[in-house]
Amino acid sequence: MIMLGGITRLTHSGLSMVEWKPLLGVIPPLNDSDWQLTFEKYKAFPEYLKMNSGMSLTEFKTIFYFEYFHRLLGRLIGIIFLVPFLYFWIKGQLSKPLLAKLTLIFVIGGLQGLLGWYMVKSGLINEPRVSPYRLSAHLVTAIIIYAYILWIAFGLLSKPKFSGETNTSRGLYRFSVSVTSIILFMFLSGALVAGTHAGFTYNTFPLMAGEFVPDGLFTLQPLWRNLFENIITVQFNHRILAYLILILAATLSFLTYRLKINRGVTITALILAVMLFVQISLGIATLVYVVPVALASLHQGCAVLLFAASLFLTHQLKTKTD
C-alpha cells in the first residue's frame, strides 16, 4: 500500500480523482459516457489546466487507474482486517487488551483514508500539487500504523529473547529504540523531499553544487520554514539523516551480532545490515539518476523493510521486564 502510494505520487496520478466517494467510489467508470464525464470533471481542476492541458482520454485513464487502485486497496485492507476481527471477537478469542489494540488499528486506518483525501484536496484548489505538510502527515501516519501492526504481531508470534535484564541488554535495547525512532523520523524527511520535489535538484553525490554544505540553507524567513520548504535545506537534511542512520544502524547491527545472543537475533542483525546497505545504495542511485519511478519506488519500499528489520530487532532485544 505504501509503495503504491509512492508510485501514485511519482506518476502524478494522485489528483486524477477529484471526488471522494467512500462507497460509490469502488465502482470505476464502466462505459465511454462515464469516462468522458469523469474526464470533464478532471479538466476543471488546476492539474489539467496548468500541467496536462491537451491530455487525451487514454492518458487520463492511466493516471486515473493508479489513484483508483490505491484507494481500492485501502478499502480492501479494511475488509481483510474487519472480517477476521469480527469473527475472532464473536468467538471470544480476543483478550480485552488485544481487542482494544485491534480496534485502535481499525479506527486509525479509517482516519488515514480521510487524511489521504485531505491531502488530495490541497492540490485541487490553486496549484496542482499537494501540500508537503499533508503529504508528510499521510506517509508518516501510514508508517506508524504499519509499525503498530507489526509490533502487535511480533508480540503474538514470539517472545522477547532475553531471559534476564542486564546493563548490556538494557543499553542495547534502548539504543535499538533510538535507531528505530530515527529511521521513522527519516520517513518524514523523505516525505518532505517528495513533497517539495527536492530530489530533482542537486543530483550529485556526495557533494551538492560542489560543496558538502551548500549555500542557501537558511534563506527563508522565518527560519523554521527552511526545514520544510527550502528545497536545499530539505535535501541536505535528508542526506545528513542518511549518514546518521548509516553510522548508528551499522553500529547497532555490529554490536548485536557480536554478542551472539541467539540465532534469531543474530540473523536479524545481519538482515538489518544488508537492508541498510541496499537502502543507502538505492537512495544514491535515485538521486543521481534524477528520481526515476522504478528506483524511487524501490527506495521507498526498501525504507519500509529497513524500518521493519530495525523494529523487529528492537522487539527481539526487549527484556521481559520492560
N, C-alpha and C positions, 0 to 999 in steps of 0.2 A: 504493500500500500504506500509506503514511504517512497520507494523507488518510482512507482507510477506517478506519484505526486511531483517528483522531481522531473520526470520526463514531460509531464504536462506543462510544467513551468518552462523547461528548456525549449519546447516546441511552440511556445507562445499560444497554448491551447486553452489556458485557464479561463479566459474571458469569452470563450465562444458560446457558452450557455449563459444567457443574460437573465434567466429566471430561476427562481428557487421553488421547486415543487417536490416536497419530501415524498409524496405518494405517487402522483401522476408522472413525476419526473423519471420513473422507472421505465416508462414507455417512450422509446425514441420516435422520431418521425418515421411513419410507415409507408408513405407514398410521396410522389413528386409534389403534390399540393402541400403536404405537411412540411416537406423540406424547404419549399420556397417560402412558406410563412415563417419558418424558423430563421431562415437566412435574412429575410427582410427585417426581422426584429434585431438581428445582429448588426445590420447595416446602419441602424440608428444610433449606435454607440461609438465612443471615441476610437476604439481599436481599429474598426473598419474605416472610419472617416480619416484618421491620421496615419494609419500604418498599412492597411490592407485594401485600400480603395482599388476597385477593379478585380478583386479576388473572384474566382469562379466558384460555382456551387460545388464542384468536385473538390476544390482545395478547401472549401469551408467544411465539407464533410470530414476531411482528415483531422482537422483540429478539433472539430466537434466530438468525434468519437474518443479522442484521448481524454477529454474532460468528462464525457458521458461515462466511460468505463471507470474512471476514477471515482465518480460519485456512486456508480452502481456497485463497485467493490466495497465502498463504505457501508452501503445498505446491506450487502451480503455478509460482511463481517458481523454486523449487528444481529442478523438472523442466525448465523452459525454460533454466535455466542448465546443468544437468548434461548434457543430451543433446548439445548442440553442443560442450561442453567435452570430452566423451569422444571425439567424432568427430574434432576437431582434434588431440587428444592421440594417438589411434591413427594418424592420418595423419602424425604427426611435424611438425606445423605450429606447435607451441608451443615457443618457446625455454625454456631452463631458468628464467631469471628470471621470464618471464611465467607459466609453469606453476606456479611457487611462489606467485605473487600470486593467481592464479585459484583455486588450492587453498585458500589462506587465506580468500578470499571465501566459498567454499562452506562451509568449516568454521564460520566466524563466523556465516554465515546460519543454519546449523543450530542453533548455540548461541543465536541470537536467538529462535528458536522456543521453546526451553527457558526462556529468560529471560521470555518472554511468559507462559508457564504459571506460572512462579514468581511473577510479578506477580499473576496472577489468583488464585492460591491465597491471597494475603494478604487478599483480600476474601471468602473463603469460611469464615472462622474465627469471628470475633466481630462485627465491624462490616461492613456491606455497602458497603465502599469499599476500593479497592486502596491499598496503601502508596504515598504520593507519592514515596518514595525509589526504589521498584521501578519505578514508572511513569516516573520521570525516567531511570533507567538503560535502560529498554526503548526510550524515544524517542531518547535520545542515541546509543545503540548503532545504531539504525536509520539515523540521520543519518551516523554515522561509516562504516557500510557503504556507504551511498549516495555519500558523498564519495570513498571509496576506489575504488569502481567508476568514478565519473566521472573521477577523476584518471588511472586506467589508460587509460580510453577516450580522454581528451584526448591522452595520450602516443602512442596508436596512430594517432589521426586527424590530428594536427597537431604541428608542432614549435614550440619557443619562438621568439618573434618577434625578439628582439634578436640581432643578428649579433656584437655585441661587448659587453664589460662596461664600464660607466662608473659613476661615483659616482651619477649620476641614476638609471640603471637599477637598480642595487643598492638604492638607497634606496626607490625606488618599489615594487620587488618586496617588500622587507621590510615596507613599510607595508601592502601588499596582504595579505600573510600575516597581519599583525596584525588587520586588519579582518575577514578571513575567520574567524580564530580567535574573535574577539569575537562574531560572528554565530553561530558554533557554540555558544558559551557561552550565547547568548540562548535557544537551544533548551532548555537545562537550566532556565533561569529560567521559560520558558513552561510547561514540564512541571510545575514546582512550583506555578505559578499554577493549572494544571488540577487537579493532584492535591490541592491544599488548597481548591479551589473559591474561590480569592481573587478571581476575576473577577466573582463575583456580589455583591461589596461595593464600596463607594466608586465607584459608576458615574457619575462626573462627570469632566470633563476641562477644564482641566489640573490642577485642584485636587482634593485628597482631603479631604472634610469641610471644605471652605473653606480649606484650608491646603496649601501646596506640600509642606512636611514635616509630616506628621500626627503627632499624639500616639500613643503606644503602640508605637513601633517596636521597643523593647527591653524588653518586659515579661516575657518568659520567661526562665527560668534552667535551665541555664547559657545564657550569651548567644548561643552559636553556634546554639541551637535556633531563634532568631528568624529566621535566614536561611532556614530550611527549613520551619518550622511556623507561624510567626506570619503570618497572612494579610495583616496591614497591611504588614509588612516585605517579604513576598514580592511583593506587588503594587507597592510603592514601588520595590523594586529592579528590577523588570521595566520600570517607567517610566523609571528613570534609565538603564538599559542601552539603552532605545529612543532616548533623547536622545543618548547617546554614539554609537550606531551611526549616527544621522541625521547628526551632525556629521562623523564620521570617513569614512563611506561617501560622503557628498556631496563631501567634500574629495578623496578618492581618485578619484572619478569626474571631478571638475573638473580635477585635475592631469593625469590620464591623457589626458583629451580635449584639453587644451591642448597637450600635447606632440606630438600628431598623429603617433604612431609609425607606424601604418599603418591602413588602413581597418578591418580586423578588430578591432584593439584599440580604436579609436575607437568603433565601433558597440557593442562590449561595455561600454565605459564609459557610453554613453548608456543601454543596457539596464539597467545597474546603477542608474543614477539614477532611471529610470522605476519599476523594481521597488521601490526604496526608498520613493518617494512613495506608491505603491499600498499597500505593506505598512503604512506608518505610518497611512494613512487607514483601512485595514481594521481595524487594531488599535484605533483610537479609536472607530470605529463599533461594533465588537464589545463594547467596554466600555460605551459609552453606552446601547446597546440591550440590555444585560444578557445577553450571550452567546447569541444565537440560533444554532441549529445551522448554518444556511447561512453566516452571516457568520463564525462561528468556524472552520468548515471552510475557507473561502476564506482566512482569516487564516493558518491553518497551512500550507495549500498554497502561498500566496504567499511565506511564510517560506522554504520549501524552494527555490522559484525564485530568491529573492534570494540565498540561500546558494550556489546553483549558479552564478549570474552572477558572484558575487564569486570563487568558486573558479576559474571559467574565466578570469576576468581575471588572477588570480594565475598561472595556468599560462601565459597569453599573455605576461606580463611576466617570466617566469622566463628568466634568461640561460642560454646554452648551457653555461657553466662551473659553474653551481650544482648 
